[in-house]
Amino acid sequence: DEVAIDQHSISLAASQELLDQSIPIDSDSDFVVAKIVGVKDGNYELNIRMPDGRRICSSMVRDSIVVGVTQFPVPIVPHIYAPAGSHIGIDIHDLSAAANDIVISFIGWRRYPTK
């Protein structure tokens, strides 16, 4: 196992919504997501889909509920387990009514197959 951060950048126009944004997982290792942090220019809402397609929230939620900041990451319990070669999905919608550059980082560890 080794520490890993998978960072995803998204640029949204005013009030733009993007559905099913795919974050690919490396094919050589599984990825276990333990925390989520991010930076943004404005408010947004999102929902995250696990590799099996299930959403972690029942509907879109404000970013401050699911995405923490560096000093205060949002823990994901139980962790999201993403098998090698799978993907994590994001639905995202700008609420700022202006251009919005967003970076979301999934923090956890890579789990390599044992011999």
Residue pairs with C-beta under 8 A, 6 or more apart in sequence:
1 109
1 110
1 111
1 112
2 109
2 110
2 112
3 108
3 109
4 31
4 107
4 108
4 109
4 110
5 105
5 106
5 107
6 23
6 25
6 31
6 33
6 105
6 106
7 103
7 104
7 105
7 106
8 21
8 23
8 90
8 103
8 104
8 105
8 106
9 101
9 102
9 103
10 18
10 21
10 90
10 92
10 101
10 102
10 103
10 104
11 99
11 100
11 101
11 102
12 18
12 44
12 92
12 93
12 94
12 99
12 100
12 101
12 102
13 94
13 99
13 100
14 94
14 96
14 97
14 98
14 99
14 100
15 93
15 94
15 95
15 97
16 93
16 94
17 91
17 92
17 93
17 94
18 90
18 91
18 92
18 93
19 91
20 49
20 89
20 90
20 91
21 89
21 90
21 91
21 92
22 87
22 88
22 89
23 87
23 88
23 89
23 90
23 106
24 87
25 31
25 51
25 82
25 83
25 84
25 85
25 86
25 87
25 88
26 84
26 85
26 110
27 84
27 85
28 84
28 112
29 84
29 110
29 111
29 112
29 113
30 81
30 82
30 83
30 84
30 110
30 111
31 81
31 82
31 84
31 106
31 108
31 109
31 110
31 111
32 79
32 80
32 81
32 82
32 108
32 109
32 110
32 111
33 76
33 79
33 80
33 81
33 82
33 88
33 106
33 107
33 108
34 75
34 76
34 79
34 107
34 108
34 109
35 68
35 73
35 74
35 75
35 76
35 106
35 107
35 108
36 48
36 66
36 67
36 68
36 73
36 74
36 76
36 104
36 105
36 106
36 107
37 67
37 68
37 69
37 70
37 73
37 74
37 104
37 105
37 107
38 63
38 67
38 68
38 69
38 102
38 103
38 104
38 105
39 69
39 102
39 103
40 63
40 100
40 101
40 102
40 103
41 96
41 98
41 99
41 100
41 101
41 102
42 94
42 95
42 96
42 97
42 98
42 100
43 62
43 63
43 64
43 94
43 95
43 96
44 62
44 63
44 92
44 93
44 94
44 95
44 96
44 100
44 102
45 60
45 61
45 62
45 63
45 92
45 93
45 95
46 60
46 61
46 63
46 66
46 67
46 90
46 91
46 92
46 93
47 55
47 56
47 57
47 59
47 60
47 61
47 90
47 91
48 55
48 56
48 57
48 66
48 80
48 88
48 89
48 90
49 55
49 56
49 88
49 89
49 90
49 91
50 56
50 80
50 81
50 82
50 88
51 80
51 81
51 82
51 83
51 86
51 87
51 88
53 89
56 66
56 76
56 80
57 65
57 66
60 91
60 93
62 95
63 102
65 74
66 74
67 74
67 104
68 74
73 107
79 108
80 88
80 106
80 108
82 88
88 106
90 104
92 102
94 100
